[in-house]
Amino acid sequence: MSSVVIVDVRALTALGDLEATWDGLMESRSALKPLDSLEEPFRKWQAGHVPHLNADFGGTDRLNALLDRLLSDLEVSLDTHLIAATTKGAPDEFVHHPAGPWQGQPWDLSELICKKLALSCSAVTVSAACASGTMAVIQGTLRLQRNESKIVLVVGIDILSRFVLSGFAGLKALSPGLCRPFDQDRNGLCLGEGAGLALLMTEEEAVDRGLRPLARISGCGSACDASHITAPCRQATGLIAAIRQATQNGRLRVGAVHAHGTGTLHNDAMEMTAFSSCWENQVPPFHSVKGAIGHTLGAAGVIETAIAIKSLQSGFVPPTVGLVSPEVRCKEALTGSSPQPLVCPSILKCNSGFGGINAALLLEAFE
């Protein structure tokens, strides 16, 4: 089976581009701020918003502005297959323009990106809740392994919107303050917006094109526990299955885990149950970035893949911003106020979403 590698990554978050985001994470900085420009009741929530987009939240103009910044100067060959990832696209567009046309929706996102990049190959959009980004990377990996494409571009994007804020507020999942992943006193998530991309190809294709890979995708897994429409399975059956697939039932070593880490009571507990089950003797160091940039929904998996590659390059995982009083369970493995070194040059990236969707991706440093 062909070895799949990542040759390029980009990210845009509330902290800035990938370099600025990495620097902010390593310095334990949070970009979460009150949404002062919005009307009540939205302005009371903390969120991570990308600065200088100059477009109203939730609409196609904001989605386009974020995409244009992410894709600026990106050169891809015409035979590139596109896989886009999002949860809701531009959901407030229905309010901004009730009569339509309603562009920037999940069903036409891949077509929108193809037009921006002048791509002619087939394209799809993955909308698998908060696991969308990682599921898209997995789909790209499988497509390359099956020799269905030579190059796959994965783009994940979600923007802040009144629609999504209202939904999470209705679920009572939003924190009244800042997000505190894996903290004993965590009380909810903070939403964020952002975009990321990853360019995938086989190792042979990278050699032929004279490109040096940034990382190798050495394992992937996905599973659905389907225990509840929104809540995660308390026994973590889906995430455990996904991790075991990605690590070949534990045979592949994991240097650290880039966790989903939303800061909600049940998600973080579920993840710690999974980690304790998969690594009974010693849980690898794990962290979350959502206390710094917010939960970027469908973009999270792609953004966090880019951050994981920065970890592989540096040999460290960032602190978990917002963590003050770590949960007793897995306490020794949690990254607190300072970066932790990788146990070995590999990172497991995992995300979970509504409907019981779980996805895991194992990235290795390319030597």
LOMAR-799119 format. One record per residue: x, y, z of N, C-alpha, C in turn. Coordinates in steps of 0.1 Angstrom, whole numbers, plus 2048, in hexadecimal, padded with zeros to 3 digits. Layout:
<sites>
  nx  ny  nz cax cay caz  cx  cy  cz
   X   Y   Z   X   Y   Z   X   Y   Z
...
</sites>
This chain:
<sites>
  nx  ny  nz cax cay caz  cx  cy  cz
 808 7F4 800 800 800 800 809 80C 800
 805 816 7F8 80D 823 7F7 80E 82A 804
 819 830 806 81B 839 812 816 847 80F
 80E 84C 817 808 859 814 80F 864 81D
 813 86F 817 81A 879 81E 813 887 81C
 816 890 825 811 89E 824 81C 8A7 820
 81A 8AE 816 825 8B6 810 823 8C5 813
 817 8C9 817 815 8D8 81A 809 8D9 823
 80A 8E2 82C 7FF 8E5 835 7FE 8F4 837
 7F2 8F9 83A 7EF 907 83D 7E4 907 848
 7E4 912 84F 7D9 914 859 7D7 923 85C
 7CA 926 85E 7C7 934 862 7BD 932 86E
 7C1 938 87A 7B9 937 886 7B8 945 88C
 7B2 946 897 7B1 953 89E 7BE 958 8A3
 7C8 94F 8A3 7D6 953 8A7 7DE 958 89B
 7D9 955 88F 7E0 959 882 7E2 94E 879
 7ED 94F 871 7F0 944 868 7F7 938 870
 7FC 92E 869 801 922 870 80D 926 879
 816 92E 874 821 932 87D 81D 93A 889
 814 943 887 80F 94B 892 807 943 89C
 7FF 93A 896 7F7 931 89F 801 928 8A7
 80B 923 8A1 814 91A 8A9 81C 922 8B3
 820 92E 8B0 827 936 8BA 81E 93A 8C6
 811 93D 8C3 807 940 8CD 805 934 8D6
 804 929 8D0 801 91D 8D8 80D 91A 8E1
 819 91B 8DC 825 918 8E4 827 922 8EF
 821 92E 8ED 822 938 8F8 816 939 901
 80D 92F 8FF 801 92D 907 7F8 93A 906
 7F7 93F 8FA 7EE 94B 8F8 7E0 946 8F3
 7D6 94D 8F7 7C8 94A 8F3 7C4 956 8EA
 7BD 952 8DF 7B7 95D 8D6 7A8 95E 8D8
 7A3 957 8E2 794 958 8E5 791 965 8EB
 786 96B 8E5 782 979 8E9 772 979 8E8
 76C 982 8EF 75E 984 8EE 75A 989 8E0
 74E 985 8DC 74A 989 8CE 743 997 8CF
 74A 9A1 8D2 745 9AE 8D5 73D 9B4 8C9
 741 9B1 8BD 73B 9B7 8B1 72D 9B1 8AE
 72A 9A6 8B5 71D 9A0 8B3 712 9A5 8BD
 706 9A3 8B9 6FB 9A7 8C2 6F9 99D 8CD
 6F1 9A1 8D7 6ED 997 8E1 6E4 98C 8DB
 6E5 980 8E0 6ED 97B 8EB 6FB 976 8E7
 6FF 978 8DB 70B 972 8D6 717 978 8DC
 717 985 8DF 723 98C 8E3 728 988 8F0
 720 980 8F8 725 97C 905 72E 970 904
 72F 969 8F9 737 95D 8F8 746 961 8F4
 74F 959 8F8 75D 95A 8F4 75F 951 8E7
 766 956 8DE 769 94E 8D2 776 952 8CB
 77B 94A 8C3 787 94C 8BB 784 950 8AD
 785 95D 8AA 782 961 89C 78E 966 895
 78F 963 888 79B 967 880 79A 976 87D
 7A4 97D 881 7A3 98C 87F 7A4 991 871
 79E 99C 86E 79F 9A4 861 799 99C 856
 78E 995 858 787 98F 84D 77D 999 847
 779 9A3 84F 770 9AE 84A 764 9A9 843
 75D 9A0 849 750 99B 844 748 996 850
 73B 997 84F 732 993 85A 734 984 85D
 732 980 86A 733 972 86E 728 96A 867
 72C 95E 863 722 954 85E 71F 955 84F
 724 95F 848 71F 960 83A 72A 95C 830
 726 95B 823 72E 957 818 73A 960 817
 738 96D 819 744 977 818 74F 973 821
 74B 970 82E 756 96C 837 75C 95F 834
 754 955 82F 75A 949 82A 764 94B 81F
 760 953 815 769 956 80A 775 95D 80E
 774 967 817 780 96E 81C 78A 965 823
 785 95B 82B 78E 952 831 794 948 827
 78C 943 81E 792 93B 813 79C 941 80B
 799 94E 807 7A3 955 7FE 7B0 957 806
 7B0 95A 813 7BC 95C 81A 7C3 94E 81B
 7BC 943 81E 7C3 936 81F 7C9 932 812
 7C2 934 807 7C6 92E 7FA 7CF 938 7F2
 7D2 944 7F8 7DA 94E 7F1 7E8 948 7ED
 7EB 949 7E0 7F8 945 7DA 7FA 936 7DA
 7EF 92E 7DD 7F1 91F 7DD 7F1 91A 7CF
 7FB 912 7CB 7FC 90D 7BE 7FA 8FE 7BF
 7F0 8F9 7B8 7ED 8EA 7B8 7EB 8E6 7A9
 7EF 8DA 7A6 7EE 8D5 798 7DF 8D2 795
 7DC 8D2 788 7CE 8D0 784 7C8 8C2 787
 7D1 8B9 78A 7CD 8AB 78D 7CB 8A9 79C
 7CA 8B4 7A3 7C8 8B3 7B2 7B9 8B0 7B5
 7B7 8A6 7BD 7A9 8A3 7C2 7A7 8AB 7CF
 79B 8B2 7D0 798 8BA 7DC 78E 8B3 7E5
 791 8B3 7F2 788 8AF 7FC 786 8BA 806
 77B 8C0 807 778 8CB 810 771 8C6 81C
 772 8CD 827 76C 8C9 834 766 8D5 83B
 75A 8D3 83F 753 8DE 846 747 8D8 84E
 742 8DF 858 736 8DB 85E 72A 8E3 858
 72B 8F0 858 71F 8F8 853 722 902 848
 72F 904 844 732 90D 83A 72E 91B 83E
 725 922 837 721 930 83A 712 92F 83E
 70E 92B 84A 700 928 84D 6F7 935 84E
 6FE 940 852 6F6 94D 854 6F2 953 847
 6F7 94E 83C 6F4 954 82F 6E5 953 82C
 6DE 94A 831 6D0 949 830 6C9 955 836
 6CF 95A 841 6C9 966 847 6CE 973 840
 6DA 973 83C 6E0 97F 835 6D9 981 828
 6D6 977 821 6CF 978 814 6C4 96D 813
 6B9 970 818 6AE 966 819 6A9 961 80B
 6AB 969 801 6A6 965 7F4 6B1 95D 7EC
 6BD 95C 7F2 6C8 955 7EB 6CF 95F 7E1
 6D9 959 7D9 6DD 94C 7D9 6E6 949 7E6
 6E5 93C 7EB 6EC 939 7F7 6F9 931 7F5
 703 939 7F1 710 933 7EF 718 930 7FC
 722 928 7FA 72B 925 806 725 91B 80F
 71B 913 80B 715 909 813 71D 8FC 811
 71C 8F2 81B 723 8E6 81A 722 8DF 80D
 717 8DF 807 715 8D8 7FA 71C 8DE 7EE
 720 8EA 7EF 727 8F0 7E4 735 8F5 7E7
 73A 8F2 7F3 747 8F7 7F8 752 8F2 7EF
 753 8E5 7EC 75E 8E0 7E3 75E 8E6 7D6
 752 8E9 7D0 751 8EF 7C3 757 8FE 7C4
 753 905 7CF 758 912 7D1 768 912 7D1
 76E 909 7D9 77C 908 7DA 783 905 7CD
 77C 8FB 7C5 782 8F7 7B8 782 903 7AF
 778 90C 7AF 778 918 7A6 783 921 7AA
 786 923 7B7 791 92C 7BC 79E 927 7B7
 7A0 919 7B7 7AD 914 7B3 7AE 90F 7A5
 7A3 911 79D 7A2 90C 78F 7A5 8FD 78E
 79F 8F5 797 7A1 8E7 797 796 8E0 78E
 799 8D6 787 78F 8D0 77F 78C 8C1 783
 794 8BC 78C 791 8AE 791 785 8AE 79A
 780 8A2 79C 774 8A0 7A5 777 8A5 7B3
 76D 8A9 7BA 76F 8AE 7C8 763 8AA 7D0
 765 8A9 7DD 75A 8A6 7E6 75B 8AE 7F3
 750 8AF 7FB 751 8B6 807 74D 8AC 812
 755 8AB 81D 752 8A3 828 74C 8AC 833
 740 8A8 838 739 8AF 843 736 8A5 84D
 73F 8A2 856 73E 897 860 73F 89D 86E
 737 8A8 870 738 8AF 87D 746 8B3 880
 74A 8B3 88D 757 8B8 891 763 8AF 88D
 760 8A4 888 76B 89B 883 76D 89D 874
 766 8A7 86D 767 8A8 85F 775 8A9 859
 77D 8B2 860 78B 8B4 85A 793 8A8 85A
 793 8A1 866 79B 894 866 796 88A 85D
 788 889 85C 782 87F 853 786 882 845
 787 88F 841 78B 893 834 79A 88F 831
 7A3 891 83A 7B0 88C 839 7B1 87D 837
 7A9 876 83F 7A8 867 83D 7A3 863 830
 799 86A 82B 794 867 81E 79E 869 813
 7A6 874 814 7B0 877 80B 7BB 86C 80B
 7BF 868 817 7C9 85D 819 7C4 850 812
 7B8 84C 814 7B3 840 80E 7B2 841 7FF
 7AF 84D 7FA 7AE 84F 7EC 7BB 84D 7E5
 7C6 852 7EC 7D3 851 7E6 7D8 843 7E7
 7D5 83C 7F2 7D9 82E 7F4 7D2 825 7E9
 7C6 829 7E5 7BF 821 7DB 7C3 825 7CD
 7CC 82E 7CC 7D1 833 7BF 7C5 839 7B7
 7BC 840 7BE 7B1 847 7B8 7B5 856 7B4
 7C0 85A 7BA 7C5 868 7B8 7D4 868 7B9
 7DA 872 7B3 7E8 874 7B5 7EB 87E 7C0
 7E2 888 7C1 7E4 893 7CB 7D6 896 7D0
 7D6 898 7DD 7C9 89C 7E4 7CB 8A8 7EC
 7C3 8B2 7EA 7C3 8BE 7F2 7B7 8BE 7FC
 7BA 8BF 809 7B0 8BF 813 7AF 8CD 818
 7A3 8D3 818 7A0 8E0 81D 795 8E0 827
 798 8E4 834 78D 8E5 83E 78B 8F3 842
 77E 8F7 843 77A 904 846 76D 905 84E
 76C 90D 858 75F 911 85E 761 91F 864
 756 926 863 756 934 868 74C 936 874
 74F 940 87C 745 943 887 738 948 881
 72D 943 887 720 947 882 716 947 88E
 70C 94F 88C 701 950 896 6FA 942 897
 6F9 93C 88C 6F2 92F 88B 6F9 925 895
 706 923 893 70D 919 89B 70E 91E 8A9
 710 92A 8AC 711 92F 8BA 703 92C 8C1
 6F8 92F 8BA 6EB 92C 8C0 6E9 91D 8C3
 6EE 915 8BA 6ED 906 8BC 6F4 902 8C8
 701 905 8C9 709 901 8D5 704 907 8E2
 6FF 914 8E1 6F9 91A 8ED 6EC 912 8F1
 6E4 90E 8E7 6D8 906 8EA 6DB 8F9 8F1
 6E7 8F3 8ED 6EB 8E7 8F3 6F2 8E9 901
 6F4 8F6 905 6FB 8F9 911 709 8F4 911
 70F 8F5 905 71D 8EF 904 727 8FA 904
 723 907 903 72D 912 903 731 916 911
 73E 919 912 743 91D 91F 73F 92C 921
 73B 930 92D 739 93E 930 745 946 931
 751 93F 931 75E 946 932 767 941 927
 773 93D 92B 77D 938 922 77C 929 922
 781 923 917 781 914 916 78D 90E 91E
 78A 903 925 794 8FD 92E 795 8EE 92B
 79B 8EA 920 79B 8DC 91D 7A2 8D3 928
 79C 8C8 92B 7A1 8BE 934 7A3 8C4 943
 79D 8CF 946 79E 8D4 953 793 8CF 95C
 795 8CD 969 78B 8C9 972 77F 8D2 972
 781 8DE 970 776 8E8 970 771 8ED 962
 774 8E5 958 770 8E8 94B 760 8E9 94A
 75B 8F3 942 74D 8F5 942 747 8F8 934
 74E 8F4 92A 749 8F6 91C 753 8FA 912
 74F 8FA 906 759 8FE 8FB 757 90D 8F7
 761 912 8F0 760 91F 8E9 762 91C 8DA
 759 922 8D2 75A 920 8C4 765 928 8BE
 76A 924 8B3 774 92B 8AB 771 929 89C
 779 931 894 778 92F 886 786 92E 881
 787 928 875 794 926 86F 794 91E 863
 79F 91C 85D 7A0 914 850 7AE 90E 850
 7AF 903 84A 7BC 8FC 848 7BC 8F4 83B
 7C8 8F1 837 7C9 8E8 82B 7D5 8DF 82D
 7D4 8D3 826 7DF 8CA 826 7E0 8C4 818
 7EC 8C3 813 7EE 8BD 805 7F4 8B0 807
 7ED 8A6 802 7F1 898 804 7F4 891 7F6
 7FE 888 7F7 801 880 7EB 809 874 7F0
 80B 86A 7E7 813 85F 7EB 822 863 7EB
 82A 85C 7F3 838 85F 7F4 83F 85E 7E7
 83B 855 7DE 841 854 7D1 83E 860 7C8
 831 865 7CA 82E 871 7C2 835 87D 7C7
 838 87E 7D4 83F 889 7D9 84E 889 7D4
 854 87D 7D4 861 87C 7CF 862 880 7C0
 858 87B 7B8 858 87F 7AA 856 88E 7A7
 850 895 7B0 84D 8A3 7AF 858 8AB 7B6
 862 8A4 7BC 86C 8AB 7C3 868 8B3 7D0
 85E 8AD 7D7 858 8B3 7E3 85D 8AB 7EF
 861 8B2 7FA 864 8AC 806 858 8AB 80F
 854 89F 813 848 89E 81C 84B 8A4 82A
 840 8A9 830 840 8AF 83D 83E 8A4 848
 835 89A 844 831 88F 84D 82C 884 845
 82C 878 84B 826 86C 845 819 869 84D
 80E 865 846 802 860 84C 804 851 84E
 806 84D 85A 80A 83F 85C 7FE 836 861
 7F3 83D 864 7E7 836 868 7DB 83F 869
 7CF 839 867 7C3 840 869 7B7 837 86D
 7AE 83D 873 7A2 835 878 796 83D 87A
 78A 837 879 77E 83E 87B 773 834 880
 76A 839 889 760 830 88E 755 839 893
 749 834 893 73D 83B 898 737 833 8A3
 736 839 8AF 72F 831 8BA 720 833 8BA
 71B 83E 8B4 70D 840 8B2 705 83F 8BF
 70B 843 8CA 704 842 8D7 6FA 84D 8DA
 6FC 859 8D3 6F4 864 8D6 6F6 86E 8CB
 6EC 876 8C8 6EC 880 8BD 6F7 88B 8BF
 6F9 88F 8CC 703 899 8CE 70E 894 8D8
 70A 88D 8E3 714 889 8ED 71D 87E 8E9
 729 87E 8EE 732 873 8EB 72F 867 8F3
 733 85B 8EE 731 84F 8F6 73A 84F 902
 734 84D 90E 73B 84D 91A 746 843 91B
 744 838 914 74E 82D 914 759 82F 90A
 757 839 901 761 83D 8F7 764 832 8ED
 759 82A 8EA 75B 81E 8E1 760 823 8D3
 75A 82D 8CE 75D 832 8C0 76C 837 8BF
 770 83F 8C9 77D 845 8C8 788 83A 8CB
 785 831 8D4 78E 826 8D6 790 81E 8CA
 785 81B 8C3 786 813 8B6 78E 81B 8AC
 78C 828 8AA 793 830 8A1 7A2 831 8A4
 7A6 832 8B1 7B4 833 8B5 7BA 825 8B2
 7B4 81B 8B5 7BA 80D 8B3 7BC 80B 8A4
 7B3 80F 89B 7B5 80E 88D 7C1 816 889
 7C2 822 88D 7CD 82B 889 7DB 826 88E
 7DB 81F 899 7E8 81B 89F 7EA 80C 89D
 7E2 806 895 7E3 7F7 892 7E3 7F0 8A0
 7D8 7F3 8A7 7D5 7ED 8B4 7E1 7EF 8BE
 7E7 7FB 8BD 7F1 7FE 8C7 7FF 7FB 8C3
 801 7F5 8B7 80E 7F0 8B3 817 7FC 8AE
 810 807 8A9 817 813 8A5 819 81D 8B1
 825 821 8B4 827 82A 8BF 822 838 8BD
 81D 83E 8C8 817 84C 8C7 820 855 8D0
 825 85F 8CB 82E 868 8D2 826 873 8DA
 81A 876 8D6 811 87F 8DC 803 87E 8D6
 7F9 883 8DC 7EC 884 8D7 7E7 892 8D6
 7E3 896 8CA 7DC 8A3 8C8 7CD 8A0 8CA
 7C8 8A2 8D5 7BA 89E 8D9 7B0 8A8 8D3
 7A3 8A4 8D3 798 8AC 8CF 796 8B7 8DA
 796 8B3 8E7 797 8BD 8F2 78E 8C9 8F1
 781 8C7 8F1 778 8D3 8EF 776 8DB 8FC
 779 8D5 907 776 8DC 914 768 8D9 919
 760 8D1 913 754 8CD 918 755 8C1 922
 74C 8C0 92B 74D 8B6 935 74F 8A8 92F
 746 8A4 927 745 896 922 74F 893 917
 752 89C 90E 75C 899 904 769 896 90A
 76E 89F 912 77B 89D 918 77C 890 921
 771 88D 928 771 881 930 771 875 926
 76A 875 91B 76A 86A 912 778 868 90C
 77F 873 909 78C 872 903 796 86C 90D
 795 870 919 79E 86A 924 79B 85B 926
 78F 858 925 78B 849 925 792 842 91A
 791 847 90E 797 841 902 7A6 840 904
 7AD 84A 908 7BB 84A 90A 7C0 840 914
 7B8 840 91F 7BC 836 92A 7BA 828 926
 7B0 826 91D 7AE 818 918 7B8 814 90E
 7BC 81D 905 7C5 81A 8FA 7D4 819 8FF
 7D7 820 90A 7E5 820 90F 7E3 81E 91E
 7E2 812 922 7DF 80E 931 7EB 812 939
 7F7 810 934 803 812 93C 808 820 93D
 808 827 931 80D 835 931 806 83C 926
 7FD 845 929 7F7 84E 91F 801 858 919
 802 859 90C 80B 863 906 807 871 90A
 810 87A 909 80D 888 90B 801 88C 902
 7F7 894 907 7ED 898 8FE 7E9 8A6 902
 7E3 8AD 8F8 7E0 8BB 8F9 7D4 8BF 8F0
 7CF 8CB 8F2 7C4 8D0 8EA 7C7 8DF 8E7
 7C3 8E4 8DB 7C6 8F2 8D7 7B9 8FA 8D8
 7AE 8F4 8DD 7A1 8FC 8DC 7A0 906 8E6
 7A8 906 8F1 7A9 911 8FA 7B0 91D 8F5
 7B7 91C 8EA 7BE 927 8E4 7B7 92D 8D8
 7B1 924 8CF 7AB 929 8C3 79C 926 8C2
 797 91F 8CB 789 91B 8CB 787 90E 8C3
 77B 909 8C3 777 8FD 8BB 774 901 8AD
 77C 8FE 8A3 77A 902 896 772 8F8 88D
 76B 8EF 894 761 8E6 88E 767 8DD 883
 761 8DF 877 766 8D7 86B 774 8D9 867
 779 8E5 86A 787 8E9 867 791 8E3 871
 78C 8DF 87D 796 8DB 887 79F 8D0 884
 79B 8C6 87D 7A3 8BB 87A 7AF 8BE 870
 7AC 8C8 867 7B7 8CC 85E 7C0 8D6 864
 7BB 8DF 86C 7C3 8E9 873 7CC 8E1 87D
 7C6 8D8 884 7CE 8D1 88E 7D8 8C7 888
 7D5 8C2 87C 7E0 8BB 875 7EC 8C3 872
 7E9 8CF 86D 7F4 8D9 86B 7FC 8DC 878
 7F5 8DE 883 7FC 8E0 88F 804 8D4 894
 7FE 8C8 892 805 8BC 895 812 8BA 88D
 812 8BF 881 81F 8BE 879 829 8C8 87F
 825 8D3 884 82E 8DC 88B 834 8D6 897
 82B 8CE 89E 830 8C7 8AA 83B 8BC 8A6
 839 8B5 89B 842 8AB 896 850 8B2 892
 84F 8BE 88D 85B 8C5 888 863 8CA 894
 85C 8CE 89F 862 8D4 8AB 866 8C9 8B5
 85E 8BE 8B5 860 8B4 8BF 859 8B6 8CC
 850 8C0 8CC 848 8C4 8D8 839 8C5 8D5
 831 8C3 8DF 823 8C7 8DE 820 8D3 8E6
 817 8DC 8E2 815 8E8 8E9 80E 8E6 8F6
 80D 8F0 8FF 805 8EF 90B 7F6 8EF 907
 7EE 8EB 911 7E0 8EB 90F 7DB 8F9 915
 7D9 902 90D 7D5 910 911 7C7 90F 918
 7C6 915 924 7BA 914 92C 7BA 90A 937
 7C3 901 936 7C4 8F6 940 7CA 8FC 94D
 7C2 8FB 958 7C7 900 965 7C8 8F5 96F
 7BE 8ED 971 7BE 8E2 97A 7BB 8D5 973
 7C6 8CE 96E 7C4 8C2 966 7BC 8B8 96D
 7B4 8B1 965 7AD 8A5 96A 7B7 89B 970
 7B3 895 97B 7BC 88C 982 7BF 880 979
 7B5 87B 972 7B7 870 968 7BF 875 95C
 7CA 86F 959 7D3 872 94E 7DB 87F 951
 7DB 883 95E 7E2 890 961 7F0 891 95D
 7F7 886 95E 806 886 95B 808 888 94C
 7FE 884 944 800 885 935 7FB 893 92F
 7F4 89A 937 7EE 8A7 932 7F9 8B2 931
 7F9 8B9 926 803 8C4 924 7FD 8D0 92C
 804 8D5 936 7FF 8E0 93E 803 8ED 938
 80B 8F4 940 80F 902 93C 81C 903 933
 822 8F7 931 82E 8F7 928 82E 8EC 91E
 835 8ED 913 835 8E3 909 83B 8D6 90F
 837 8CB 909 83D 8BE 90C 843 8B7 900
 84E 8B0 902 855 8A9 8F7 84D 89D 8F3
 84E 89A 8E6 848 88E 8E0 850 882 8E6
 848 877 8E9 84E 86B 8ED 856 864 8E2
 850 866 8D6 857 861 8C9 851 86A 8BE
 857 869 8B2 853 873 8A7 846 86F 8A0
 83B 86E 8A8 82E 86C 8A2 823 873 8AA
 818 877 8A4 80D 87D 8AB 800 877 8A6
 7F7 873 8B0 7EA 86F 8AD 7E1 87B 8AD
 7DA 87D 8A3 7D0 888 8A2 7C2 882 8A2
 7BA 887 8AB 7AC 881 8AC 7A1 88C 8AE
 796 889 8A8 78A 892 8A9 77E 88A 8AA
 774 890 8B1 767 889 8B3 75C 893 8B0
 750 88E 8AC 746 897 8A8 738 892 8AB
 72E 89B 8AA 720 897 8AC 71D 88A 8A4
 713 882 8A9 710 876 8A3 719 86A 8A6
 723 86D 8AF 72C 862 8B2 737 85F 8A9
 73B 869 8A0 745 868 896 753 86A 89D
 75C 861 89A 76A 862 8A0 774 85F 895
 77F 867 895 789 865 88B 797 867 891
 7A0 85F 88C 7AE 860 892 7B8 85E 886
 7C3 866 887 7CD 866 87D 7DB 866 884
 7E3 85D 87F 7F1 85C 885 7FB 862 87B
 802 86C 880 80C 873 877 81A 870 87D
 823 86D 873 831 86A 877 83A 875 871
 844 878 878 84F 881 872 855 87A 866
 857 881 85B 85D 87C 84F 86C 87D 850
 873 872 84F 882 872 850 888 86F 842
</sites>
